[in-house]
Amino acid sequence: MPVKPDSRFAGLPVLEVQAPDGTRRKVVALRLRFPRRGPIAGRHVVQGGELIDLIARRVYGTENMWWRILDANPLVFPLDLGPGDALDLPGPGAATRILRARSF
């Protein structure tokens, strides 16, 4: 069960556990504390109708990075974001860099 490098679970250990039915399964260990806050690249004020995944697409080029924005801000449920809310935008990190298999 490999964890993708752009996943919020990247870098966490994969554990093998016994399920209630007796089978062995691989699971990602829980993060017990929030990751250290990296440098903040800017702020974004939420406009009416904006969703966190669309903000991530505009900032990072993919909607899969929505979790980076939420991890950089105080605990908030994504659907509770409303117009006028200000979000810190973390700078690019390992999860937002593009790795290419070949060069052109």
C-alpha positions as CSV (number, residue, x, y, z in Angstrom):
1,M,0.0,0.0,0.0
2,P,2.3,2.8,-1.2
3,V,1.4,6.3,-0.2
4,K,1.6,8.9,-3.0
5,P,4.0,11.7,-2.5
6,D,1.2,14.3,-2.9
7,S,-0.9,12.7,-0.2
8,R,-1.4,14.3,3.2
9,F,-0.3,10.9,4.6
10,A,3.1,11.0,2.8
11,G,5.9,10.4,5.3
12,L,3.8,8.6,7.8
13,P,4.6,5.0,8.6
14,V,2.5,2.1,7.2
15,L,1.6,-0.4,9.9
16,E,0.4,-3.9,9.6
17,V,-2.6,-4.6,11.9
18,Q,-4.9,-7.5,12.6
19,A,-8.5,-6.8,11.6
20,P,-11.5,-8.1,13.7
21,D,-12.0,-11.0,11.2
22,G,-8.3,-12.1,11.8
23,T,-6.9,-10.9,8.5
24,R,-3.8,-8.7,8.4
25,R,-4.1,-5.3,6.8
26,K,-1.8,-2.4,6.1
27,V,-2.9,1.0,7.4
28,V,-1.3,4.4,7.6
29,A,-0.5,5.5,11.1
30,L,-2.4,8.5,12.4
31,R,-0.6,11.8,12.8
32,L,-0.8,12.6,16.5
33,R,0.1,16.3,16.1
34,F,-0.1,18.8,13.3
35,P,2.9,19.2,11.0
36,R,5.1,22.2,11.7
37,R,3.8,25.2,9.9
38,G,6.0,26.1,7.0
39,P,6.5,29.5,5.4
40,I,3.3,31.2,4.3
41,A,3.4,32.4,0.7
42,G,0.3,34.6,0.9
43,R,-3.3,35.0,2.0
44,H,-6.5,34.5,0.2
45,V,-9.9,36.0,1.1
46,V,-12.7,33.5,0.2
47,Q,-15.2,34.9,-2.3
48,G,-18.9,33.8,-2.5
49,G,-19.2,30.3,-4.0
50,E,-15.5,29.4,-3.7
51,L,-14.7,25.9,-2.4
52,I,-11.4,24.9,-0.9
53,D,-10.6,22.5,-3.7
54,L,-11.0,25.2,-6.3
55,I,-8.8,27.5,-4.4
56,A,-6.1,24.7,-4.3
57,R,-6.4,24.3,-8.0
58,R,-5.8,27.9,-8.6
59,V,-2.9,28.1,-6.2
60,Y,-1.2,24.7,-6.7
61,G,-2.5,23.6,-10.1
62,T,-4.4,20.6,-8.6
63,E,-7.5,20.3,-6.4
64,N,-5.9,17.4,-4.5
65,M,-3.8,19.9,-2.5
66,W,-6.8,21.3,-0.6
67,W,-5.5,19.7,2.6
68,R,-2.3,21.8,2.5
69,I,-4.3,25.0,2.8
70,L,-6.4,23.6,5.7
71,D,-3.3,22.3,7.5
72,A,-1.9,25.9,7.4
73,N,-4.9,27.4,9.0
74,P,-6.7,27.0,12.4
75,L,-9.0,23.9,12.5
76,V,-12.0,24.5,10.2
77,F,-14.4,22.2,8.4
78,P,-14.0,22.9,4.7
79,L,-17.7,23.4,4.1
80,D,-17.9,26.0,6.9
81,L,-15.7,28.4,4.8
82,G,-17.6,31.5,3.8
83,P,-17.2,34.8,2.0
84,G,-14.7,37.0,3.8
85,D,-12.8,34.2,5.5
86,A,-9.0,34.8,5.2
87,L,-6.8,31.7,4.6
88,D,-3.1,31.5,4.9
89,L,-1.6,29.9,1.8
90,P,1.5,27.8,2.5
91,G,4.4,28.0,0.2
92,P,5.2,25.2,-2.2
93,G,6.5,22.1,-0.5
94,A,7.6,18.6,-1.4
95,A,3.9,17.7,-2.0
96,T,3.4,20.5,-4.5
97,R,6.6,20.1,-6.6
98,I,6.2,18.2,-9.8
99,L,8.6,15.3,-10.3
100,R,9.2,14.3,-13.9
101,A,10.4,10.9,-15.0
102,R,12.2,12.3,-17.9
103,S,13.6,15.6,-19.0
104,F,12.8,17.4,-22.2
